[in-house]
Amino acid sequence: MPDGQVVPVSAAQQSSQKGPMRCVSDTALWMAMYRAMETERPDALFKDPYARRMAGARGKDIVDSLPFAQSMAWSLSVRTAMIDEVILRCVAGGVRVVLNLGAGLDTRAFRLQLPTSLRWMDVDLQAMSAYRQHCLDGAMAPCEHVHIAADVSDPIQFETVLAEARAFEGPWLVITEGVLLYLTPEQVGGLATQLHSEAQAKWWVTDLITPMSQQAMGMVWNSQLADASTPFRFAPQDSKSFFEHLGWQQDEFHSTWMNSIRLRRTAPHAPAWDQLWRWSGPAAHEALQRMSGVALLTRRP
């Protein structure tokens, strides 16, 4: 399987899809390229030695072709670093099983310092799972690791994943990085309900955006994402209430904007935005901070 080719695309599809994005699997190559770009910086927030190979030529083409894609690298680097921090804290807090749903080309099980007793399950579609394994080329994770081919948006397939996780004792951490925004609210609600029925599912870390962020990104990438049938669908105005009604309490929210300042990986023209933020009122401050970020949810009995 050649680098950067996850899902086979027919000649007819290639001729009809002239944009940089062809299908949802291309988003994984896109994100892998961002991780490769961050890894190759002298002041990298993290090191992903597999990212460049996983992104391949296709991932580079996507970043080079999408409008303003290069200038958005900061936000994905910050998101990755924030989720890394949350995962390591949860593992230190007693997590025994990690369910990485819609894992894409994530390699945290191989690049983070994890205990050997941890069970890590990377779950994604068959083609994506096969491509990830191809790129890892026999790499060994420090923990007990398994690749699982399943569509997490399909309740029946997802049940088989949960059944495998139940075989291991101890609390679970669920990860849905870059997954929920491509699902409908109904699909997210179904996933949350199915997870809540599992007593071992203690924590859930996910990235979230608001309608303001959805509209801003849509103005830039809407046509490209629509061509690939991957529009941003899940952007609740009040994510805290959305998940509380489904039995999940939002214990933490880590703002991408505020953490970009902390991690010194800010957006282009950040000083101007920061000045505008200082002149704005409390409501505008809250809206800017919550436009995108990472939430840690805890299952309520």
C-alpha positions in Angstrom: 0.0 0.0 0.0 1.6 3.3 -1.0 2.2 6.1 1.5 -0.7 8.6 1.7 -3.2 6.3 0.0 -5.7 5.1 2.6 -8.9 4.4 0.6 -8.8 3.4 -3.0 -10.3 6.0 -5.3 -11.5 5.1 -8.8 -10.5 7.0 -11.9 -14.1 8.2 -12.2 -14.1 9.5 -8.6 -10.7 11.3 -9.2 -12.1 13.0 -12.2 -15.2 14.2 -10.4 -13.4 15.2 -7.2 -10.9 17.8 -8.3 -10.4 19.4 -4.9 -7.7 18.5 -2.3 -10.2 16.4 -0.2 -11.7 13.2 -1.7 -13.2 11.4 1.3 -13.3 11.4 5.1 -10.1 9.2 5.3 -8.1 12.1 3.7 -8.7 14.1 6.9 -6.4 11.6 8.7 -3.6 12.3 6.2 -4.2 16.0 6.7 -3.8 15.7 10.5 -0.8 13.5 10.2 0.9 16.1 8.0 0.3 18.7 10.8 1.9 16.4 13.3 4.9 15.9 11.0 5.3 19.7 10.6 5.2 20.1 14.4 7.6 17.2 15.0 10.1 18.7 12.7 10.2 22.1 14.5 13.2 22.7 16.8 10.8 23.7 19.6 8.3 20.9 18.9 5.5 20.4 21.5 5.6 16.6 20.8 7.5 14.1 18.6 5.6 11.8 16.3 8.3 9.8 14.4 5.7 8.1 12.3 3.7 11.1 11.1 5.7 12.1 8.0 5.4 8.6 6.6 1.7 8.3 7.4 0.9 11.7 5.8 2.8 10.7 2.7 2.7 12.8 -0.5 -1.1 12.9 -0.3 -1.1 14.6 3.1 1.4 17.2 2.0 -0.7 17.9 -1.1 -3.7 18.5 1.1 -2.0 21.0 3.3 -0.4 22.7 0.3 -3.7 22.9 -1.6 -6.3 23.7 1.1 -6.8 27.5 1.5 -5.0 28.8 4.7 -4.2 25.2 5.7 -0.6 26.1 6.5 -1.6 28.9 8.8 -4.0 26.5 10.8 -1.2 24.2 11.9 -0.9 25.9 15.2 -4.4 24.9 16.3 -3.9 21.2 15.6 -0.5 21.2 17.3 -2.1 22.7 20.4 -5.0 20.2 20.3 -2.6 17.3 20.1 -0.5 18.6 23.0 -3.6 19.2 25.2 -5.0 15.8 24.6 -1.6 14.2 25.3 -1.6 16.0 28.7 -5.1 14.8 29.5 -4.4 11.2 28.6 -1.3 11.0 30.7 -3.1 12.5 33.7 -6.0 10.0 33.3 -3.6 7.1 32.9 -1.8 8.2 36.1 -5.2 8.4 37.7 -5.9 4.7 37.2 -7.1 4.2 33.6 -6.6 0.5 32.6 -8.1 0.5 29.1 -8.0 3.2 26.4 -10.6 3.2 23.7 -9.3 5.4 20.9 -12.4 5.7 18.6 -12.0 6.8 15.1 -8.2 6.7 15.7 -7.2 7.6 12.2 -3.4 7.7 12.1 -2.9 8.5 15.7 0.3 7.0 17.2 0.0 7.9 20.9 0.2 4.3 22.0 3.6 4.2 20.4 5.0 7.6 21.2 3.8 8.3 24.8 5.3 6.9 27.9 2.6 4.4 29.0 2.6 1.6 31.5 3.0 -1.9 30.3 -0.2 -2.9 32.1 -2.3 -0.5 30.0 -4.6 -1.9 27.3 -4.8 0.5 24.3 -7.4 -0.2 21.5 -7.1 1.9 18.3 -10.5 1.6 16.5 -11.2 2.7 12.9 -12.4 1.5 9.5 -10.7 -1.5 8.0 -8.7 0.5 5.3 -7.5 3.0 7.9 -6.5 0.4 10.4 -4.6 -1.5 7.7 -2.8 1.6 6.5 -1.8 2.6 10.1 -0.3 -0.9 10.6 1.5 -0.6 7.3 3.1 2.7 8.3 4.0 1.5 11.8 5.9 -1.4 10.1 6.1 -3.6 13.2 6.7 -0.9 15.7 6.1 -2.0 19.3 4.0 0.0 21.8 5.1 0.1 25.4 1.6 -0.9 26.5 -0.6 -3.8 25.4 -1.9 -2.6 22.0 -4.4 -3.8 19.5 -5.8 -2.5 16.2 -9.5 -3.0 15.7 -11.4 -2.5 12.4 -14.9 -1.2 13.1 -17.2 1.7 12.3 -17.9 3.5 15.6 -20.9 5.3 14.1 -22.6 1.9 13.6 -24.1 0.8 17.0 -23.8 -2.9 16.1 -20.1 -2.8 15.1 -19.4 -0.5 18.1 -21.0 -3.1 20.4 -18.4 -5.6 19.3 -15.7 -3.1 20.3 -17.2 -2.6 23.7 -17.5 -6.4 24.2 -13.8 -6.8 23.6 -13.0 -3.9 26.1 -15.2 -5.5 28.8 -12.8 -8.5 28.9 -10.3 -6.3 30.8 -10.8 -5.0 34.3 -10.5 -1.4 35.4 -11.7 2.0 34.3 -11.7 3.1 30.6 -10.7 6.3 29.0 -12.5 7.0 25.7 -10.8 9.3 23.1 -12.6 10.8 20.1 -10.1 13.3 18.7 -11.3 14.8 15.4 -14.3 12.5 15.3 -17.4 14.1 16.7 -17.4 17.2 14.5 -18.1 14.9 11.5 -21.1 13.2 13.2 -24.6 14.4 13.5 -25.9 15.4 16.9 -28.1 12.3 16.8 -25.0 10.1 16.1 -23.1 11.7 18.9 -26.0 11.3 21.3 -26.2 7.6 20.4 -22.5 7.1 21.0 -22.7 8.9 24.3 -25.7 6.8 25.4 -24.0 3.6 24.4 -20.8 4.5 26.2 -22.8 5.6 29.3 -24.3 2.1 29.6 -20.8 0.8 30.3 -19.9 1.0 34.0 -16.2 0.9 33.2 -16.3 3.9 31.0 -15.1 6.5 33.5 -13.5 9.3 31.4 -14.0 10.6 27.9 -11.7 13.2 26.2 -12.8 14.9 23.0 -12.3 18.1 21.0 -15.2 20.4 20.5 -16.1 23.4 18.4 -19.0 25.9 18.7 -21.2 27.2 15.8 -19.0 30.3 15.6 -16.0 28.2 14.9 -18.0 25.9 12.6 -19.1 29.0 10.5 -15.6 30.4 10.4 -14.0 27.2 9.2 -16.9 26.6 6.8 -16.3 29.9 5.1 -12.7 28.7 4.4 -13.1 25.0 3.7 -16.9 24.3 3.2 -16.7 23.6 -0.5 -13.6 21.3 -0.1 -15.2 19.4 2.8 -18.5 19.1 1.0 -16.8 17.7 -2.1 -15.4 14.9 0.1 -18.8 14.5 2.0 -17.1 15.5 5.2 -18.8 18.7 6.4 -18.6 19.8 10.0 -21.9 18.6 11.6 -21.5 18.6 15.4 -20.9 22.1 16.9 -23.2 22.5 19.9 -23.7 26.0 21.4 -23.6 24.5 24.9 -21.7 21.3 24.9 -21.8 21.1 28.6 -25.6 20.8 28.7 -25.6 18.5 25.6 -23.5 15.9 27.4 -25.0 16.3 30.8 -28.4 15.3 29.5 -26.7 12.1 28.4 -25.0 11.3 31.7 -21.6 12.9 31.0 -20.3 15.7 33.2 -17.9 18.2 31.7 -15.2 18.4 34.4 -12.6 20.2 32.3 -12.5 22.4 29.2 -9.2 23.5 27.8 -9.5 26.4 25.4 -7.4 26.1 22.2 -6.8 29.8 22.2 -5.7 30.1 25.8 -3.5 27.1 25.6 -1.9 28.4 22.4 -0.6 31.2 24.5 0.5 28.9 27.3 2.3 26.6 24.8 3.7 29.5 22.7 2.1 28.2 19.5 -0.3 31.0 18.7 -2.3 31.9 15.5 -1.0 34.2 12.9 -1.8 37.8 13.9 -2.4 36.6 17.5 -1.4 40.0 19.0 -4.2 41.8 17.1 -6.7 39.2 18.2 -5.4 39.4 21.8 -5.9 43.2 21.7 -9.4 42.8 20.4 -10.1 40.3 23.2 -8.8 42.8 25.8 -11.2 45.5 24.5 -14.2 43.1 24.4 -16.6 42.3 27.2 -16.9 39.1 29.3 -19.4 37.5 26.9 -16.9 38.0 24.0 -14.1 36.6 26.1 -16.1 33.5 26.9 -17.1 33.0 23.2 -13.5 33.3 22.0 -12.2 30.9 24.6 -14.8 28.3 23.9 -14.7 28.5 20.0 -12.7 25.3 20.1 -11.0 23.2 22.8 -10.6 19.9 24.5 -13.1 18.6 27.1 -12.7 15.9 29.7 -16.1 14.3 30.5 -16.8 12.0 33.4 -19.5 9.4 33.5 -22.2 10.1 36.1 -24.0 7.0 37.5 
